[in-house]
């Protein structure tokens, strides 16, 4: 991305954030994505300077974030991260023997040692920043050894008590999994998950589970949504699944200045560009296409209140596909059944423990934010005598 496009994207964010800044206590954020973001460190630095020069009054409300493999940073970058309190997520897949299986240099050398040295240097520069702003992203791949990963994040000094994000390598669009006996691997994976879930449950019942236990992202699944569910009668209408209102909460900007829903969807469903703003027809079409493959099954689904299916659940290529969505829904209902059973068992044993494990969200939901913005816009339009707007 060029500096001109990046600055235009920052200005676009600021121009579209007046409701958040003036009417809510919510933050706004800029996240730098790669590839590896530090390959273009100059651009990151330029964007931060641009904000400080043109929007100093919003700097305290702005979160800056990025995800990195953390093999590149020199001293200047480390000091830049700490000085600007950038929320850093480091890709680290567990102990060295697991991390170095796939995260290697062009010459095939594992990256764990290099990453570890950079983490130690960053902590030495500002320990408070390191403890508060550094999180870790773990990608799980076969052959599976979840218990080794959990034990590493429980006990290794550099990573203990830090926020952890866990995901599984996507089986789509790759031949990577062809080298494994995936039936056997899945059996192993489920056995490991059962053992970890037992450890998690015992920790919850006894009240001994640490606030950021690495067991939680591996074993709680949809449990958080169940704990924080809305209690009351279902309304006659419900917003579809866990989808956002495109553009209302998040916007992904490509190097060319095209606007898309988010970084997970990528460049498959365009919703505008920096020069012309949001394409409202494209946004509406995306919502209607998703609803078209959803409403018949979602209306009678017992899991509708807990559902987290977003646009990506029904996306096949650049089109929305009902078959792809149903495959996702089947898996989600199975996960929910396990979580509901787990919730019942834990709530019966210790009624308040789950509320301690899963603190209430600190930010508004995407739907609450979109509704508030729309209501505010209508109020302003009515006051101006332009009700149709």
N, C-alpha and C positions, 0 to 999 in steps of 0.2 A: 504494500500500500504506500502511496506517495504521502508526503507530509501535507500537501494541499487537501487531499481526500480525507486524511485523518482529522485535520482541523475542521473540515466541513462537517464530519460526523460528530465531533464534539459539540459544535455549534448547533447541529440538528437536535442532539440530546437536550441541550440547555433550552432551546426554543420550545421544545415539547414537554418540558418538565415543570411549567409554572404551577399547575394544579398541585403536584406533589410537594413542591417547595413551599407554596403559600398556604395550602389548605390541610396539609398532613404533617406528621412528624417523620415520615418515611425518608430513607436515604435515596439517592440516585447513584448509579454505579457505571463504571467503564471497566470492561474486562478485555484484556488483550489475549487473543488466541493465535495458535500456530496450527500445525507444525510447532516449532520451538520459538516462542516469542522473543527470546534474547538474541536471536539471529538479527532482529531488527530493533535492538535496544535503543538506537538513535531515535527511532520514531516514538517509542514509549516515552523517552525523556522529553521529546518535543511536545507531546500531547500534555504531559503534566505541566510543563512551562506555559503552554497555551492557556490551560485552565487558570493557573495562578495569575497570569497577566490579564485575562479578559473576564474571568468570573471569580475573583477572589472571595466575594461574599458567599459563594456556594461551595467553597473548598471544604468547609467543615461538614457539609452534608453529602460529600462525594466519597464513595468507596472506589478505590482502585484495586484491581485484582488481576491475577494471571496464574496460569498453570505451566509448569516447566519441568523438564527432566533434570534440571539443575546441575548440568555438567559444564556449562559455559561460564558462569559468572566469575568475573575478576573482582578485585577489591572495590573498584568504582561502583559496579552494579550492586554489590552487597550493601555498601553504604547508602546507595540510592534507595534500595528497598526499605531499609530500616528508617531512613530519614523521612520518607513519604508514607510510612505505615501501610505499605502495599500488602493486601491480603494474598499470601503466596500459598499455592497448592503445589506440592512436589510429588511427582510420579515416583512411587517407591513400592515395589511389589512384594516386599517382605525381606527376610534375611538374604544375605549375599548369594547363597547357593540358588535361591529361587529368582531373585531379581536379575542375576547375571545370565539366566538361561536365554532370555530374549532381548533384554535391554543392553545391547552391545554397540560398540563403535563400528565404523566402516571397516575396520581391520579385525573385527570379531572379538575385541576385548571387552569384558564386562565393565559396566559403568558404576558399580556400587561404591568402590573406594573413592572415586573422584567426587561422587555425590556426597558421600559421608564427610569428606574434608571440607567441602563448601558449606555444609550444614554447620559444622563445628565453627568455621570462620564467621558465619552469620550470627550464631549464638554469642560468640565472643564480642562482636560489635555491639549488640543490643539484646541482652537476654530477655528483657521484658517484652520487646517486640516479638522476639522469636517464640516465646511461650504463648502469646496472645494471637498472633496473626499467621502462624505457619501451620498448615494442614497437610494431609497426605492423601494421595489418590492411589488406590490399589486396584490393579486389573488382574482378575483371576483367570488363569489359563491351565489347561492340562499339561502334564499330569498333576492332579490336585493334591495339595497338602495344606488345607485350611488351618489345621491346628498349629503348624509351624509358623504361619503368618500371624495368627492371633497371639501366640506366645512371644513372637518378636515385638509386636506393638504393645504388648503388656509390660515387657521387661527391659527393652533396649532404651538406654538413657536418652538418646537424641529424639526419640519419637513417642515415648510414653506420655500419656495424658493429652495428646494432641487430637484434634478433630480428624476423623477418618472417613473417606468416601470409598465405597467398595463397588466395583462393577465387574461384570463377566464379559470376556471377549465375545464379540458378536459373531455368530456362526454364518451370517450372511456375507455374500460377496468375497469369500475367501476359500482357499483349498487347505488352509492351515490344519483344520481338524481331521483331514483325510489320513493323516499319519498316525492317528490314535484309534483304538477300539473304544468308540464313544459310549457304547452300551455299558462296557465295564467301567469306564471313567465316570459315567453318570451314577452308577451304583455306588462307587467309592465316594463321590461327591455327596450324595444323599446320606450316606452313613456318617460322614464327617459332620455334616450339618446337624444331624440328630444329636450327636455327642456335644457339639457346641451349644445347641439349643438347651440341652439339659443343664449345662454349666450356667447359661444365662438365666434360666428359670430358677435355679437354686440361689443364684446371686440376688435376684429380685425378691424372692420369698424371704430371704434372710436379711435383706436390706444392706447387703455388703457390696453390691455392684457399684463400681466407681462411676461417676458422672459421664466420663468419656471412655467407657470400657470398649475395647475393640471387638468384644463379643456382640455388641448391639447392632452394628451394621450388617453383620453376618447372619443374625438369628431372629431379628425382630420383624423383618419384612414389612407388611402393611399394618403392623401393630400400632405404630404411631398414629395413623389415620383413625384407627378404632378408638384409641384413647381420647383423641381430640375431636371425635365425631360430633356433629350437631344432634342434639336430642330434642325430639318433638315430632309433630306430624309431618309427613312428606307433603310438600306443596303439590299443586296440580300440574306444575311445570318444573322441570329441572334442567339446568344448563348442562350441555352434553359432556359427560365424563369429566376427565381432568384437563380438558383442552383450555388453552388461554384464549384471550381475545387478541388476535395477532396485532402486534404493534403497540398494544396498550401497556404491556408490562416489560417486554423485551424485544429488541430488534438486533438482528445480526447483519453487520455491514461487511460486504465483500471488498477486496482490494480495489475493485472498479467502482465502488460506490452504490452497488445494488443493495436493496433492503430485502431481508428474508426474516422468517418467523424467529428462528433461534439457531444456535450453533449445532444443535442435535439434528434438526431437519436439514441444515446445510443449504445448498443452492438449488433445491428442487422446487420450492414453491415461492416465487418472487412476490413481494407485496409493495414494490415501489422502488424509488431511487432517491439519492440525496438531492438531486436537482429539482425533482417534481414532487417530492414528498410521498406520502402513503397513497397507494392505489386502493381506494375504498371498495371498488368493484371486485378487485382481485381478493381482498380480504373477505368480503361477503361470499364470494364464490367458494373460497376454501372452506369456510364454515358450513355453507350449504351442502357442499360435496361430502364433507365428513358426516354431517347429520343424515344425509341420504343413505349412507351405509350403516347407520347406527340406530335410528329411531325405532325400527321394528323390533329389534332384539333388546335394546336398552330399556324400553318402556316396561317390559315384564321381567327384567333381571333383578333378582334379590340383592345383588351387590351394587346397585346403582349409586347408593349413597356413599360407598367407600371407593368408588372406581377412580383409578388414577390414569386411565388410558388417555394419552394425548394424541395429537395428530400423527405422530410417528408410528403409533400402533396400527394405523390403517393405511400407511403409505407404502406403496410398491412402485419404485421408480419415482415418477413425478405425479402419479395418479393415486387416488384413494380406492382401496380394494377391500370389499366386505369379507372375503375369505381370509386375508391377512389379519384383519381386525378380529375375526372370530377366533382365530388361533391364539391371539394375544389374550382375548377375553377368557378362553378356557383355562389357560395357565394362571391368569389372575384370580379366577374364582377358586381354583385349587389352593393357591397361596392364601387367599382370604379364609378359607375353611380351616386351614392349619392355624392361622393367626387368631381366629375367633375362639377356637378351642384353647389355644395358649392363653388368650386374654381371660377367658372364663376361669381357667385354673389359677392364674396368677392373682386375679382380682379377689377370688375366694380366699386365697391364702394370705394376701396382704393388700387391703383395699386401697391404700394410698401410695404403694410403692411405685406403680407404673407412672403416676403423675410426677414423681421425682426423677424417674429415668427419662421421661419424655416431657421436657419443659414446653409450655405453650409457645407457639411461633412468635417471634419478635417482630415480624413484618406482616403487613396485610397480604391476604391472598390475592392472586392475579384477578380473580373475579370481583372481589371487593373493591380493588383499586380501579378497575374499569368502570364499575357501576358508579362509584363516587365521582370519577372524572366526567362521566356522561351526565350525571345529575347536575354537577357544577356548570357544565357547558350549557345545559338547557336553562338553568337559572339565569345565567348571564344573557343568553339569547332572548329570553322572555323580558328581562329588564330593559333590553335594548329595543324592544318592540318587534323583534324578529323571531316570532314563535316557530316558524317553519324550520329554522336552523337547528 
